[in-house]
Amino acid sequence: MNKKVLLTSILGFSIANASPFVDVSQLSGDTRSACEALLCLASPVKPPECAPAIMKYFSIKFKKPWKTLDARKSFLNLCPLGDGGAIVSGDKDLENWRNSIVNLTGTCFLSDLNNKYQRTILEMKEVCTGGGHETPPSCRKVPVYGYRISTELDNNCKILSSSKYSNYKLKYVCSTKFYPEEDWNNGYEKKEVSLENYNSLKPEDRLSGEKYTEVSYSEFKSLPRDKRKMVIGQGIKYYRIDIAYYQKMYINKNCWINQES
């Protein structure tokens, strides 16, 4: 299998079908590297054959940013995209795609997108310490944070998914809700279920624990001591301790997918 067929079959790149792209196997030197860089940068799939061309492209650096952009553009312009091996194609979209790549500072990986999170404040929670019969407790407000996989593409991903000649068809498939920090770190939410449903779950999907239900002082006094909980804050609240049963609802953190993969 020649180099062009190998790369285009692995990457599924559309330049080969959309324009009279020159057979890469017939090229050599920087001209060949420029064409391989265009092919490889256009897809989230990066086989080992892509490494030399991509490394060569990103190694083009100068102290002045504009010199870097000009040099990278000159390098990519070595790749013939037009009829009969012409450098310039009559397809303006194709030319715009080639020109946009010079602004890349790196490539775009799904793993990086799915490791970047956003944080927000869900609520301000009152936390009290100390206090007694004579001394009021010391209370303060602390933020309760929520997390989600970022819904924003970085600039490299925006560039690489901006053209019909790219095989980046990125889509965010998760809920855009923010999950409380504890749930986010655990990797799951807790859904309360009946004991019957709890027993039908796989052991690894089950959780059980204490549940606090606020009650009146009179009901609180009638409860056994091991079923009582009193919380002192700006006021005093009384709770009944019950046993609750939960199902783990796992949080999907692979939120960015490529629809062409």
N, C-alpha and C positions, 0 to 999 in steps of 0.2 A: 504494500500500500504506500503511495507516495505521500510526501509531507503534507500537501494541501488536503488530500482526502483524509489522512489521519487526523489532522487538526479539525477540519470542518465536521467530520463525522463524530468526533468526541465532543466538540463544543456546540454543535448544532447551529453554527453561526450563519447569518442570512446574507452576508455580503456575496458569498459565492453564487447564490441564486438570484440576487437582485441586481448584479452588475457584472460586466465582463472582467471579473477579477482574474489576475494572472495566476497560473499554476505555480504555487510556491516552490515546488521541486525544481522548477526551471530557473530559479533565481539564486543568487549567492551574495555573500557579504552583508553589508548594511541594508541593501535593498530587501533581501530576504528577511533579515531581522525585523525591519520596519513592518513588513506585511504580517509576520508572525505575531508581533506585538499588537497590531490592530485586531487580529483574530482572537488572540488570547485575552486581551483586555475586555473584549466584548461579551465575555461569558463568565458566570460564577464558577464554572467547572475549570479547574486549572491542572491539567495533566502535567507530568514531569517535563514533557516536550516544550512546555511554555516557559519554563523557568529562565533559560538563557536570554530569550528575547525581552521578557519583562524586566529582568535584572539590568539588561543593557539600556532599556528605555529610562528607567528610574535612576540610573547612574549618571545620566546627563544632568549635571548641576553646575551652576555658576554662582558666584557671590551675589550678583545682581539678579533679582527674580525675572526681570524682563529678558535677560540674556538666556536664562534657563528656558523660558517659554519659547523664545525664538529658535533655540537649538533643538528643542524637542519637536517643534513644528517642522523644522527642516528635515529632521530624521524621519518623521512619519510621512512627509511628502515624498520620500524616496519610493514609497510603495505605489505602484501604478494601479489606479482604480478605473481608468477610462478605457474606451475602445482601443484595441490594437496596442495595448500596453502603455497608453497615455497616462501621465501622472494625474492630470485633472480629469474628473468625471463630469459628465453633463448632469448628473444627479446632484442637485443642490443639497438635499438632505444628507447624502453620503459625504459630501464635502464638509458640511457643518458638523457632522459626527466626528470626522477626522480632526477638525480644528478644535472641537470641544475637549478632546482627550488631553491636550497639552496642559489643561488646568488641573489635572489630577495630581494629588500629593501622595496617592497610594491607590490601592485597588479596593474592592468592596467584597467583604466576606459575610455570609449569613451568621457565622459564629460570632463575629464582632457585634453585629446588630442585635443579636439575641443575648448579648452580655451587657448591653448598655441599658440602664434603667433610669426612670424618672421618679422623683420623690415629691410629695406634697403633704401638707398638714391636714389631716382628716378632722381633728378636733383638739381642743385644749382640755386636758383632764386634770382634775383637782387631786393632788396628793398631799396627805396630811401625816404628820409624825408627832409623837409626843402627846401631851395633854393628859389631864386627869381630873380629879374632883375640883382642884383649886386652880389649875393652870389650863388655859385653852390650848388646843393643838396648834402647831405651826403648819399652815397650809400654803401651797403654791400651785400655780398652773404649769403643767408641762405639756409639750406637744405630743400628739399621737400621730406618727407618720404613716403614710401609705405609699406603696411602691407598685410600679408596673414596668414592663419592658417598654423602652422609649418608642413612641409612635412616630418619631422624626427620623428621617434619613440624613446621614451626614452628607457633606458636599460631594465626596467621591461617588457615593451611591446615587445621588441625584443626577450627576453627570452621566454615569454609566447606564442609568435606566431611562434616559431622556430621549432616546432615539429608537426608531423602528429597526435600526441596524444593530441594536444591542440585543443580547439574549437575556438581559436582566429584566424580568417582569415581576418586580417585587410587590408583595402584598402582605398586609398586616392582618392576621387571622384571629387574634385574641380579642377578648373583651378589653375595652379601654378603661375599665374601672381600676381604681387604686385599691390594693389589698393591704390591710393592716400589717404592720411590721412583723408581728409574731406569726401570722399566717404565711406571709411572704417567706420568712426564714424557714418555716417548717415545710413549705412547699404544698400546703393544702389548707382549705377552709374546713370548718366543722359544721356539718348539717345535722341538726337534732332529728332523731328518728325514734320510732317506737321500739320497745324491747323485741318485739317479733321481727321487725325489719333488721334490727341490729344483729340478731342471732342468725339471720339469713346471709349476712355479709361474710366475705373472706376475712380471716383473722387480721390480715395486714391492713384492712380497710376500716377497722373498728377503733373507736375511742370511747371511753367512759370517764366520768369524773363528777365532781361536785358541781351543783348548780344552785345559785342563790336566788331565792324569790323573796322580794320585799313584803313584809307583813306588818300588821299593827302591833303595838306594844303588848296589848292584851293577848294576842295570838302567840307572840314571841314568848311570853311568860309561861304559856301552857305547853310549850314544846320541851321534849327531853333536852338535856344540856348538850348532847352530841349532835343535835339538829339545829342549834342556834348559832347565829353569827351577828355580832354588833359592830358597826363601823362608825367611828367618831370622825366627823369632819367639821364643817361649819355648823352642823347639827348632828343628831344621832339617828342612824337608820338601823332597822331591825330586819333580819333575814332568816328564812327557813332554808336549811341545807337539804337538798334532794340529790338523788343520783340521776344523772342524765346520760343518755346514750347518743352517740354521734357516728356519722359516716364521714370518712375523709373524702373531701372533694378536691382533687388534685388541681393545682394551678399550672396551666400550660405556659411555659416560658419560652417555647420555640415559636415565637409570634410572627417572625418574618420568614416567609417562604418565597421561593422563586417558582412562579407558575409554569415555567417552561421545563423545570427539572422533574 
